[in-house]
Amino acid sequence: MSLPGMDIDALARFLREQGVEVHGDLRVELISGGRSNLTYVAADDGSRWVVRRPPVAGLTPSAHDMAREFTVTAALGESGVPVAKTIAFDATGSTLGAPMTVVEFVDGTVIRDQDDLAALNDDQVGATVDELVRVLARLHAVDPAAVGLAEFGRPHGFVARQVKLWASQWDRVKTRDLPDVATLHAALTEAVPRESAASIVHGDFRIDNTILDTADPSRVRAVVDWELSTLGDPLTDVALMCVYRSPVFDLVLGSRAAWTSDRMPTADALAQTYATAAGRDLGDWGFYLALANFKLGIIGEGITHRARQGSDAGAAAERAAEATPEFMAAGLRALKGDRT
């Protein structure tokens, strides 16, 4: 059976060329695909690795940046932030036809949807979320220069560029006119904080982008999916984590996400836990919540836009844009200080 985007013989040759011992035949299984990077588990007679590459169609380099993912995880290896050990990187794409990363396989549990979450009792849910937030705070405390990431991004002016970036993305993917988008864009432009902090940001932090210890889910074994990471304002990470709690995010994902479950702490509780763990003031918090809502609304619109162009299928993708007006309205409320 063929695997999309995979050449097992070429992968085995690449690993050996990189000095990785491969014992016996290499076996490969696709474990994640679709809109995200393709993720495989490769195994020989003694070891397992995770291989990631961009999708075979619909490439958007900024969202599927293999070099970025490999660079940040390699740099964070000794930082105290849990990441998978990096093994090899094919920057040219000569092995699989696109850039590819190889990291050690991290054994554990991934909580993606509410059915997965049902395996945890309420005490475990609370302890796990507390640890997730502490891990995010530890990431934001890492000195980029100390781990070789001083040039990993442009933190100065980061949030202003984010506002501009997502407004231009709306112009590319909109499926209809929504006045609230222009209204929120204008309000965000006026409300950009004069000063903001700078740190390594993950860009997509929530429970399903981590691997938890199976025996003790409150222990995070690895944070994954780093392709959106950069140097920027840490509060953008925190606000996005909080806005992911919105029930309408299920429409964007096309599933009943674990992170939207009412068993999780509220967005306000998450923010307070982070502020305490990081010792960081949540100044201009309404702006950051509004920006996160703006971004997620446009992401939902983009999923439906691509579905109508034929690059995504299914009723779930067609419905993703139904979340967009809800996110825009929530963003406007956040700027007014009303987060209900």
JOPE-V434674 format. One record per residue. SS is DSSP state (~ for helix, > for strand, _ for the rest). PSI is psi in degrees with one decimal (* if undefined). Layout:
{{SS PSI} {SS PSI}}
//
This chain:
{{_ 127.1} {_ 148.2} {_ 132.4} {_ 131.5} {_ 11.7} {_ 138.1} {_ 101.4} {~ -42.4} {~ -42.5} {~ -38.2} {~ -43.6} {~ -42.6} {~ -43.3} {~ -45.8} {~ -44.8} {~ -39.2} {~ -27.0} {_ 6.2} {_ 12.8} {_ 125.6} {_ 127.3} {_ 116.9} {_ 113.2} {_ -166.7} {_ 143.9} {_ 132.0} {> 136.9} {> 136.5} {> 133.2} {> 124.4} {> -13.9} {> 135.5} {_ -146.4} {_ -129.1} {_ -20.3} {_ -178.6} {_ 147.0} {> 131.4} {> 129.1} {> 154.0} {> 124.3} {> 137.6} {> 142.7} {_ -153.5} {_ -5.3} {_ -14.0} {_ 160.3} {> 142.5} {> 157.8} {> 128.2} {> 131.5} {> 140.7} {> 162.4} {_ 163.1} {_ 159.1} {_ -12.6} {_ 158.3} {_ 37.7} {_ 132.9} {_ 99.5} {~ -38.4} {~ -26.4} {~ -6.9} {_ 43.2} {_ 98.8} {~ -39.5} {~ -41.1} {~ -46.0} {~ -45.0} {~ -41.7} {~ -46.7} {~ -39.4} {~ -35.5} {~ -40.6} {~ -33.0} {~ 1.3} {~ -35.2} {~ 19.7} {_ -14.9} {_ -10.8} {_ 124.2} {_ 119.1} {_ 160.0} {_ 143.3} {_ 129.3} {> 142.0} {> -53.5} {> 158.2} {> 126.9} {> 96.9} {_ -28.5} {_ -19.0} {_ 15.0} {_ -22.2} {_ -51.1} {_ 5.2} {_ 3.0} {_ 155.9} {_ 148.9} {> 140.8} {> 149.2} {> 125.7} {> 163.8} {> 145.3} {_ 129.7} {_ 115.6} {_ 134.0} {_ -162.7} {> 136.3} {_ 123.9} {_ 99.5} {_ -47.1} {> -179.9} {~ -22.3} {~ -41.9} {~ -41.3} {~ -26.3} {_ -19.8} {_ -13.4} {_ 138.0} {_ 173.7} {~ -38.2} {~ -40.0} {~ -39.3} {~ -47.8} {~ -45.3} {~ -37.4} {~ -46.2} {~ -41.1} {~ -43.3} {~ -38.4} {~ -45.1} {~ -38.6} {~ -36.6} {~ -41.8} {~ -41.7} {~ -38.4} {~ -40.2} {~ -47.1} {~ -18.2} {~ -10.9} {_ 132.1} {_ 113.5} {_ -41.1} {~ -35.9} {~ -23.0} {~ 15.0} {_ 22.1} {_ 25.8} {_ -28.7} {_ 21.5} {_ -14.2} {_ -175.0} {_ 87.3} {_ -29.5} {_ 124.5} {_ 16.0} {~ -49.4} {~ -34.5} {~ -39.9} {~ -34.6} {~ -43.9} {~ -47.0} {~ -42.6} {~ -47.9} {~ -27.7} {~ -41.3} {~ -33.1} {~ -38.5} {~ -43.2} {~ -28.1} {~ -29.9} {~ -4.3} {_ 139.8} {_ -4.7} {_ 171.5} {_ 130.2} {_ 105.6} {~ -32.2} {~ -24.5} {~ -49.9} {~ -38.4} {~ -45.6} {~ -38.9} {~ -46.6} {~ -41.0} {~ -40.5} {~ -42.2} {~ -39.6} {~ -25.1} {~ 4.8} {_ 125.7} {_ 143.8} {_ -36.1} {_ 148.8} {_ 157.1} {_ 171.2} {_ 136.9} {> 178.4} {> 128.2} {> 144.7} {_ -44.9} {_ -8.2} {_ 51.3} {_ 118.3} {_ 176.8} {~ -37.0} {~ -3.6} {~ 28.9} {> 158.7} {> 123.7} {> 151.5} {_ 129.6} {_ -40.3} {_ -29.7} {_ 88.0} {_ -12.0} {_ -1.7} {_ 118.4} {> 116.9} {> -30.1} {> 140.2} {> 133.2} {_ 179.6} {_ 67.8} {_ 13.2} {_ -13.6} {_ 6.8} {_ 153.9} {> -173.4} {> 124.7} {> -160.8} {_ 119.8} {~ -27.7} {~ -18.8} {~ -37.1} {~ -46.3} {~ -45.2} {~ -40.3} {~ -43.1} {~ -40.7} {~ -42.1} {~ -25.9} {_ -19.1} {_ -13.6} {_ 132.6} {_ -29.3} {_ -9.7} {~ -24.4} {~ -35.3} {~ -36.8} {~ -43.5} {~ -23.3} {_ 24.2} {_ 169.3} {_ 89.1} {> 144.8} {~ -40.0} {~ -19.4} {~ -2.0} {_ 143.1} {_ -1.0} {_ -14.4} {_ 156.2} {_ 155.7} {_ 163.5} {~ -40.6} {~ -39.0} {~ -40.0} {~ -46.2} {~ -41.6} {~ -39.0} {~ -41.9} {~ -46.9} {~ -39.9} {~ -46.0} {~ -37.6} {~ -14.9} {_ 37.9} {_ 137.4} {_ 135.4} {_ 54.4} {_ 148.9} {_ 34.3} {~ -37.1} {~ -38.4} {~ -46.9} {~ -39.1} {~ -41.2} {~ -42.4} {~ -41.4} {~ -41.6} {~ -40.9} {~ -48.3} {~ -48.9} {~ -34.8} {~ -40.1} {~ -34.1} {~ -44.5} {~ -43.1} {~ -40.7} {~ -35.9} {~ -44.6} {~ -39.2} {~ -46.6} {~ -33.5} {~ -41.3} {~ -20.2} {_ -4.3} {_ 4.6} {_ -4.0} {_ 148.1} {_ 160.6} {_ 155.2} {~ -30.7} {~ -44.1} {~ -38.1} {~ -31.4} {~ -10.5} {~ -36.7} {~ -13.4} {~ -23.5} {~ -21.3} {~ -49.8} {~ -34.8} {~ -43.8} {~ -39.4} {~ -42.1} {~ -40.1} {~ -36.8} {~ -42.2} {~ -38.7} {~ -40.3} {~ -40.3} {~ -26.4} {_ -0.8} {_ 8.9} {_ 109.9} {_ 16.3} {_ *}}
//
